[in-house]
Amino acid sequence: MNESRKVNADATADATGSVAIDDSTEERLAAAVSKWGEPEVVQRAVALVGGFNLGEEFLLVVGGRHAQGILGGAPPLYWPELWGTRALLYVWDDSAASAATAALSNRAWRVREMATRVAATRALPVTDALTELLGDEVARVRASAARALGAVGDASAGEALRLLLKDPEIDVRRGAQQGIDALRLRHPLGDAPG
């Protein structure tokens, strides 16, 4: 492996060596869990979601090659918060629930979008927050919120999703239909309107 492709070996070393910086987020996080344990990795991810950076090593783990730009002096903008939120798709314990919920109202749309995915993946009880995001100014957030609402919402969420079937953005309409379809699967007795 080319030395320039290696993540700091101390950051991701596991029983088999180190993980390349260009490896998938899942592979980098698995190596971090092997080194530090899942509770520590979750804690570090939650810190990033909250705007706190616990060090260069973890930033490289969650951000990969893109984190090098920030470490090289580029403005971080929302990227560390996004990477911390994304990490919660791969590592989890219930201590992360409040951070994942708070990320649904982050000022950066990419973080809000990722938080909807975490909410769906982790089956968080955030129906009200997801319903609010159905009116987000960013189409990708609306679409992702619709899919997440289909995954975690109750049958009453169908009405809010049905309204999005007339959204001007086709991806939002698709997300709304996917959400409605998911509700129907989860509520097979016809409880899901639509």
N, C-alpha and C positions, 0 to 999 in steps of 0.2 A: 504494500500500500504506500502510495506517495505520502511523504511526511506532511505536505501542505494540506492534505485532505483529512488529517487526523484532528479530532476534537481533542482538547487538552486531555491527556491520558488520565490525569487525576480526576477529571470531571466524569468520565464515563467508563473508566476501567471496570471490567467485571472479570469473572473467572476465566474468560477466554481472551482477554486483552482489551483493546480499545475499539470504539465504534467510529467509523468515518463520519466526518461532519456532513457529508452528503447523503448519509443513510437516512432512512425515513424517520419521522418524528417518533413513531412507535418503537423503532429499534433503539433510538437514542434514549428514550424514556425507560425502556426495559433495562438498558444498561445502567441507568441512573438508579432505578429501583434495586437492581442487584447490588449496587455499591452502597447506597444510603438507606435503603428500605422505603417502602411505599409511603408510610406516614411522613417521612421527611420530604420526599418528593412532592407530595400533596401540599405540605406546608409551604414549600418554596413556590409552587405554582399559585397558591392562594395569595402569597405575598406579591407576586407579579400582578395578579388581577387587581390588587389593591393599590398598585402603583409603586411598590417597593421592590428594589432589585437586591437580591441576596448574594450577588456575586457573579463574576464573569463566567465561571464554570457552568453554572446552571443556565445562564442566558444562552450559552453556546449549545447546551443540551436541548433547550426548547426551541431556539431560533435557528439552529444550524448555521449554514453559511451566511444567512441574512443577518444574524447577530454580529458577525464580524464587522459589518458596516457601522453598527452602533458603537461597538467597542473601539472602532477606529475614529470615532468622533462625529458620525452622522447623527442628526437629531433623532431621538428615539420615537417621537410622536406617540402613537398608540401601540406600536408593535410589541413591546414586552407584555402589555396587558392582554393583547390578543393571544400571544404565545402561551401565557399562563392559563388563559381560559381554554385554549385548545388542548393543553396538557390534561385538563380534567376530563377529556374524552377517553384518555388512556389510563389515568391513575385516579383513584377516588377513595375517599371515605366521607362519612356524613359531615365531618367538620368543614368540608368545602361547600356545602349547600348555600350558606349565606353569601359567600363570595360569588358563586355562580348566579345566584338570584340578583345580587347587586349589579353584576355585569350586564344584565338585561336593560339597565338604564344608563349604561356608559355613554359618554358623549360621542364616542367613535362608532360609526355604524358597523364597521367590521367586527368590533368586539360584541356589539349587540347581536349581530347575526350569529357569531360563534356561540354566544351564550344560549341562543335558542336551541342550537344543536345539543349543547350540554344538557339543557333542561329536558329535551326529549330522550336523550341517551340514558340519563340518570333518573328519569321519571319523577322530576321535581314537581311538587304541587304549586305551580306558578301560573295557573290558568288566567288569573286576572292580569298579570303582567304580560303574558303572551297575547291576550285579547287586546290590550292596549297597543302592543306592537303591530297589530294588524293595520293600524293607521299610521305607521311610521312613514316618514318622508322618503325613505330609501326602499325601492322595490325589492331588493334582495332580502332586506330585513323582513318585510311583509310576507314574502313567500316562505322564508324559513320559519317565521312565527306561525304561519298557517300549518305547515307540516308538523311543527312541534305541538301545536294545539291539538291536532289530530291524534298525536301520540299520548298526550297526558290529560287532555280535556275530558269533561264529561259530555253526555249527550247534548246538553244545552249549548255547547260550543258550536254546534252545527249551524245555527242561525247566523252567527258572526262570520263564519267561514263562507256561508252561502252568499253573503253580501260581496265578498271578494271575487266571486265568479264574474263580476262586471268590472273589475279593475282594468284600467287601460293597459297595464303591462301583462303580456302573455305569461311570463314566468310566475307572476303573482296568481293569475287565474289557475295555472297548473298546480301551484302549491296549495291553493284553496281546495282544488278537487282532490289532491292527494290527502289533505287533511280530512276532508269529508269521507273519503274512502276508508281511511284509517279508523275514523269514528264508527263507521258502519261495521267494520270488522270487530271492533272492541265492544260494540253494543248491538249484537246481532238480532235482537228481538224487535228491531224497528224503532228503538228509542232514539236513534240519531236522526234529527230532521235532515232533510235534503233530498 
